[in-house]
Amino acid sequence: MLRIGDLELESPVVLGPMAGITDLAFRKICREQFTGLMVSEMISAKAMSFNDKKTLQMLQTAPEDPPLSIQLFGSEPEVLGEAVAALAEHPCSAIDFNMGCPAPKIVGNGEGSALMRNPGLAEAIVKAMVKHATKPVTVKFRKGWDPSEVNAVEFAKRMEAAGAAAITVHGRTRDQFYTGRADWEILRAVKEAVSVPVIGNGDIFVYEDALRMVEETGVDGVMAARGVQGNPWLLGQIEAALLGRPVPETPKAEERVETAIRHFLGLIEEKGEHVGVLEMRKHAAWYLKGIHGAAKLRTMINVEKDPERVVQLLRNAPKHALEVLEITNP
């Protein structure tokens, strides 16, 4: 069990926030696999104050969504406080504050990872969020800015003092982006430094990674993100492993493709045919990974504009794979 403030979670597994990935359509697919907390795409607090149409769409949810955390980003305490207050009636279970995004556009505005270089402002923001919150407020940040500015432990202490109910740490510095290896030792150091739950993030691609992270660092929960792209079943495998249940196998190509199709139809329902077709291109590449002949199928899907044709191409993927196997292995 993972307890975050007054929120009790039966699962220690968390679906990490990913821009352009963890939208409602994808979360519906992931919810079929596990019972843990899911985190939305990061949402601009300032855009919420302007009632931005696209931002409001990102806040859409469904009955099966909870437990769900809405992740906000920004750099103004008052604006973040108002955004939290606006979420009082939203069915989310918690609110997360992003201080880990390394994207130049975000960092250039003094948001995301840039706040690790301004802990005073970060603390003021979290205090403002907690003051206006009716739900637990959590934070997510990185190991530090770069190798010369590794401050996750002291930063974690300040966030706890500001009222954060849980802390997620990505074991990379900002300058690493998503390259190199995540430093799990920093996760252990943060866990030993604070009393609130600590969730580890970084390099979780198979369920054995999650088991090893918990064993080596003592973290209270494990966040999987990039490893779930095209592989939502990883969440269920991690959950089973951490809870001592039999670990389900990764589905065969046919089930993977049918899941991809349902994901695609969800994107169309949520965002319309044009956007759904465009966004499915990256998801299709992930779902098809490892299937023989996937490169050719990806190329075909990447230029296709007809939704029905995209479904047809996906549905024929397993058959196409068998044909390729027969040709390459006579």
C-alpha positions as CSV (number, residue, x, y, z in Angstrom):
1,M,0.0,0.0,0.0
2,L,1.1,3.6,-0.8
3,R,-0.3,6.3,1.4
4,I,-0.1,9.9,0.1
5,G,-1.6,12.3,2.7
6,D,-5.1,11.0,3.2
7,L,-5.0,9.1,-0.1
8,E,-4.6,5.3,0.3
9,L,-3.5,3.4,-2.7
10,E,-3.5,-0.4,-2.9
11,S,-0.7,-0.4,-5.5
12,P,2.8,1.1,-5.2
13,V,3.0,1.6,-9.0
14,V,2.5,5.0,-10.6
15,L,2.1,5.8,-14.3
16,G,4.4,8.8,-14.9
17,P,3.4,12.0,-16.6
18,M,4.4,12.2,-20.3
19,A,3.6,15.2,-22.5
20,G,1.6,14.2,-25.4
21,I,1.3,10.6,-24.1
22,T,-0.6,10.3,-20.9
23,D,-3.9,11.7,-22.2
24,L,-7.3,10.2,-21.4
25,A,-7.2,7.7,-24.3
26,F,-3.9,6.3,-23.1
27,R,-4.9,6.3,-19.5
28,K,-8.0,4.3,-20.3
29,I,-5.8,1.6,-21.8
30,C,-3.4,1.7,-18.8
31,R,-6.2,1.5,-16.3
32,E,-7.1,-2.0,-17.7
33,Q,-3.7,-3.2,-16.6
34,F,-3.2,-1.9,-13.0
35,T,-4.9,-0.2,-10.1
36,G,-2.2,2.3,-9.1
37,L,-2.0,6.1,-9.5
38,M,-1.9,7.7,-12.9
39,V,-0.5,11.1,-13.6
40,S,-1.8,13.4,-16.4
41,E,0.2,15.3,-18.9
42,M,1.7,18.4,-17.4
43,I,-0.8,21.2,-17.5
44,S,0.0,24.9,-17.5
45,A,-1.5,26.7,-14.4
46,K,-1.4,30.0,-16.3
47,A,-3.2,28.5,-19.3
48,M,-5.9,27.3,-16.8
49,S,-6.4,30.8,-15.6
50,F,-7.1,31.9,-19.2
51,N,-9.6,29.0,-19.7
52,D,-7.5,27.9,-22.6
53,K,-9.6,25.4,-24.7
54,K,-6.8,22.9,-25.3
55,T,-5.8,23.0,-21.6
56,L,-9.4,22.4,-20.5
57,Q,-9.5,19.4,-22.8
58,M,-6.4,18.0,-21.1
59,L,-8.3,18.0,-17.8
60,Q,-11.0,15.7,-19.2
61,T,-11.4,12.5,-17.2
62,A,-13.6,9.4,-17.1
63,P,-15.1,7.3,-14.3
64,E,-12.4,4.7,-14.6
65,D,-9.6,7.3,-14.4
66,P,-9.1,7.6,-10.6
67,P,-6.9,7.3,-8.8
68,L,-5.5,10.2,-10.9
69,S,-3.1,13.0,-10.2
70,I,-3.3,16.2,-12.2
71,Q,0.2,17.5,-12.8
72,L,0.6,21.3,-13.0
73,F,3.6,23.4,-14.0
74,G,4.4,27.1,-13.7
75,S,6.5,29.5,-11.8
76,E,4.1,31.9,-10.0
77,P,2.9,31.0,-6.5
78,E,-0.4,32.9,-6.8
79,V,-1.2,31.4,-10.2
80,L,-0.4,27.8,-9.0
81,G,-2.5,28.4,-5.9
82,E,-5.5,29.5,-8.0
83,A,-5.1,26.5,-10.3
84,V,-5.2,24.2,-7.3
85,A,-8.3,25.9,-6.0
86,A,-9.9,25.5,-9.4
87,L,-9.4,21.7,-9.2
88,A,-11.3,21.4,-5.9
89,E,-14.3,19.9,-7.7
90,H,-12.3,17.9,-10.2
91,P,-12.5,14.1,-9.6
92,C,-8.7,13.8,-9.4
93,S,-7.2,12.2,-6.3
94,A,-4.1,14.4,-6.0
95,I,-2.2,17.3,-7.5
96,D,1.4,17.1,-8.6
97,F,3.8,19.9,-9.3
98,N,6.4,19.5,-12.1
99,M,9.9,20.5,-11.4
100,G,11.6,17.9,-13.5
101,C,10.8,18.8,-17.2
102,P,14.0,19.5,-19.0
103,A,12.5,21.0,-22.2
104,P,14.3,24.2,-23.2
105,K,11.0,26.0,-23.7
106,I,9.8,25.2,-20.2
107,V,13.2,25.8,-18.5
108,G,13.6,29.0,-20.4
109,N,10.5,30.3,-18.6
110,G,11.9,29.5,-15.2
111,E,9.6,26.4,-14.9
112,G,10.2,22.7,-14.7
113,S,13.8,21.7,-13.9
114,A,14.8,25.4,-13.7
115,L,13.1,25.6,-10.3
116,M,15.7,23.3,-8.8
117,R,18.1,26.2,-9.2
118,N,15.6,28.5,-7.3
119,P,14.5,26.4,-4.2
120,G,13.1,29.5,-2.5
121,L,10.6,30.1,-5.2
122,A,9.9,26.4,-5.5
123,E,9.1,26.3,-1.8
124,A,6.8,29.3,-2.0
125,I,4.9,27.7,-4.9
126,V,4.4,24.4,-3.0
127,K,3.2,26.3,0.1
128,A,0.7,28.3,-2.0
129,M,-0.5,25.1,-3.6
130,V,-0.9,23.3,-0.3
131,K,-2.7,26.3,1.2
132,H,-5.4,26.1,-1.5
133,A,-5.6,22.4,-1.8
134,T,-8.3,20.0,-0.7
135,K,-6.3,17.0,-2.0
136,P,-2.7,15.9,-1.4
137,V,-0.1,18.0,-3.2
138,T,3.0,16.1,-4.4
139,V,6.1,17.1,-6.2
140,K,8.4,15.7,-8.9
141,F,11.9,16.8,-9.6
142,R,15.3,15.5,-10.8
143,K,18.6,14.6,-9.2
144,G,19.8,18.2,-9.9
145,W,20.6,20.6,-12.7
146,D,23.9,19.1,-13.8
147,P,26.8,17.2,-12.1
148,S,28.0,20.3,-10.4
149,E,24.5,21.1,-9.0
150,V,23.2,17.9,-7.5
151,N,20.8,19.1,-4.8
152,A,17.9,16.6,-4.7
153,V,18.4,15.7,-1.0
154,E,18.3,19.3,0.3
155,F,15.6,20.2,-2.2
156,A,13.4,17.2,-1.0
157,K,13.7,18.4,2.6
158,R,12.5,21.9,1.6
159,M,9.6,20.4,-0.3
160,E,8.6,18.3,2.6
161,A,8.8,21.4,4.9
162,A,6.6,23.2,2.4
163,G,3.9,20.6,2.8
164,A,4.4,18.1,-0.1
165,A,2.7,14.9,0.8
166,A,5.0,12.8,-1.4
167,I,8.1,13.2,-3.5
168,T,9.0,11.7,-6.9
169,V,12.6,11.8,-7.9
170,H,13.9,11.1,-11.4
171,G,17.5,9.9,-11.1
172,R,18.9,12.1,-13.9
173,T,20.1,15.7,-13.9
174,R,18.5,18.2,-16.2
175,D,21.4,18.2,-18.6
176,Q,21.1,14.5,-19.1
177,F,17.5,14.9,-20.4
178,Y,16.7,11.1,-20.9
179,T,20.2,9.9,-21.8
180,G,22.7,7.9,-19.9
181,R,21.7,5.9,-16.8
182,A,19.5,7.0,-14.0
183,D,21.3,7.3,-10.6
184,W,19.3,5.2,-8.2
185,E,21.7,6.0,-5.3
186,I,20.1,9.5,-5.2
187,L,16.7,7.9,-4.7
188,R,18.0,6.1,-1.7
189,A,19.6,9.3,-0.3
190,V,16.3,11.2,-0.7
191,K,14.3,8.3,0.9
192,E,16.6,8.4,3.9
193,A,16.3,12.2,4.2
194,V,12.6,12.7,4.4
195,S,9.6,11.1,6.1
196,V,7.0,11.5,3.4
197,P,6.7,8.7,0.7
198,V,9.3,8.7,-2.0
199,I,8.6,7.4,-5.5
200,G,11.5,6.4,-7.7
201,N,11.6,7.2,-11.4
202,G,14.1,6.3,-14.1
203,D,15.1,3.2,-16.1
204,I,12.1,1.1,-15.4
205,F,11.6,-1.0,-18.6
206,V,10.9,-4.5,-17.3
207,Y,9.3,-5.5,-14.0
208,E,12.6,-6.8,-12.7
209,D,13.9,-3.2,-12.8
210,A,11.1,-2.2,-10.4
211,L,11.9,-5.0,-8.0
212,R,15.6,-4.1,-8.0
213,M,14.9,-0.4,-7.5
214,V,12.8,-1.1,-4.4
215,E,15.4,-3.5,-3.0
216,E,18.4,-1.1,-3.7
217,T,16.8,2.2,-2.7
218,G,13.9,1.4,-0.3
219,V,11.5,3.7,-2.2
220,D,7.8,3.5,-1.3
221,G,6.6,3.4,-4.9
222,V,7.9,3.0,-8.5
223,M,7.0,5.3,-11.4
224,A,7.1,3.9,-14.9
225,A,7.0,6.2,-17.9
226,R,8.9,5.7,-21.1
227,G,8.9,1.9,-20.6
228,V,5.1,2.0,-20.8
229,Q,5.1,3.5,-24.3
230,G,3.5,0.8,-26.5
231,N,3.7,-1.5,-23.5
232,P,0.9,-0.7,-21.0
233,W,1.1,-4.3,-19.7
234,L,4.3,-3.4,-18.0
235,L,2.2,-1.6,-15.3
236,G,0.4,-4.8,-14.5
237,Q,3.6,-6.8,-14.4
238,I,5.3,-4.4,-12.0
239,E,2.2,-4.3,-9.8
240,A,2.0,-8.1,-9.7
241,A,5.7,-8.5,-8.9
242,L,5.7,-5.9,-6.1
243,L,2.6,-7.3,-4.5
244,G,3.9,-10.9,-4.7
245,R,1.4,-12.1,-7.3
246,P,2.2,-14.2,-10.5
247,V,3.5,-11.9,-13.2
248,P,1.4,-12.0,-16.4
249,E,3.2,-12.5,-19.7
250,T,3.5,-9.8,-22.3
251,P,0.7,-10.4,-24.9
252,K,1.3,-11.8,-28.3
253,A,1.3,-9.6,-31.4
254,E,-2.4,-10.0,-32.1
255,E,-3.5,-8.7,-28.6
256,R,-0.9,-5.9,-28.8
257,V,-2.3,-4.8,-32.1
258,E,-5.9,-4.9,-31.0
259,T,-5.0,-2.8,-28.0
260,A,-3.3,-0.3,-30.3
261,I,-6.5,-0.1,-32.3
262,R,-8.6,0.5,-29.3
263,H,-6.1,3.2,-28.2
264,F,-6.4,4.8,-31.7
265,L,-10.2,4.8,-31.6
266,G,-10.0,6.4,-28.2
267,L,-7.7,9.2,-29.6
268,I,-10.2,9.8,-32.4
269,E,-13.1,10.0,-29.9
270,E,-11.2,12.4,-27.7
271,K,-9.4,14.6,-30.3
272,G,-11.0,14.0,-33.7
273,E,-9.9,12.0,-36.7
274,H,-7.2,14.4,-37.9
275,V,-5.3,14.7,-34.6
276,G,-6.0,11.1,-33.8
277,V,-4.3,9.9,-37.0
278,L,-1.3,12.1,-36.4
279,E,-0.8,11.2,-32.8
280,M,-1.3,7.5,-33.5
281,R,1.9,7.4,-35.6
282,K,4.2,7.5,-32.6
283,H,2.1,5.1,-30.6
284,A,1.9,2.7,-33.5
285,A,5.7,2.6,-33.7
286,W,5.9,1.7,-30.0
287,Y,3.2,-1.0,-30.2
288,L,4.7,-2.6,-33.3
289,K,8.2,-2.6,-31.8
290,G,9.7,-6.1,-32.1
291,I,7.2,-7.3,-34.7
292,H,8.9,-8.5,-37.9
293,G,8.2,-6.1,-40.7
294,A,7.4,-3.3,-38.3
295,A,9.6,-0.7,-40.1
296,K,7.6,-1.1,-43.4
297,L,4.3,-0.8,-41.5
298,R,5.5,2.3,-39.6
299,T,6.4,3.9,-42.9
300,M,2.9,3.2,-44.3
301,I,1.1,4.4,-41.2
302,N,3.2,7.6,-41.1
303,V,1.8,8.7,-44.4
304,E,-1.7,7.4,-44.0
305,K,-4.5,10.0,-43.4
306,D,-7.6,7.7,-43.5
307,P,-8.5,6.3,-40.1
308,E,-10.0,3.2,-41.5
309,R,-6.9,2.5,-43.5
310,V,-4.8,2.9,-40.3
311,V,-6.9,0.4,-38.5
312,Q,-6.6,-2.0,-41.5
313,L,-2.8,-1.6,-41.5
314,L,-2.6,-2.3,-37.8
315,R,-4.9,-5.3,-37.9
316,N,-2.8,-6.9,-40.7
317,A,0.4,-6.4,-38.7
318,P,0.5,-9.9,-37.2
319,K,-0.3,-11.5,-40.6
320,H,2.3,-9.3,-42.3
321,A,4.8,-10.4,-39.7
322,L,4.2,-14.1,-40.4
323,E,4.6,-13.4,-44.1
324,V,7.9,-11.8,-43.5
325,L,9.0,-14.6,-41.3
326,E,8.2,-17.1,-44.0
327,I,10.2,-15.2,-46.5
328,T,13.2,-14.6,-44.3
329,N,13.2,-18.1,-42.7
330,P,12.4,-20.5,-45.5
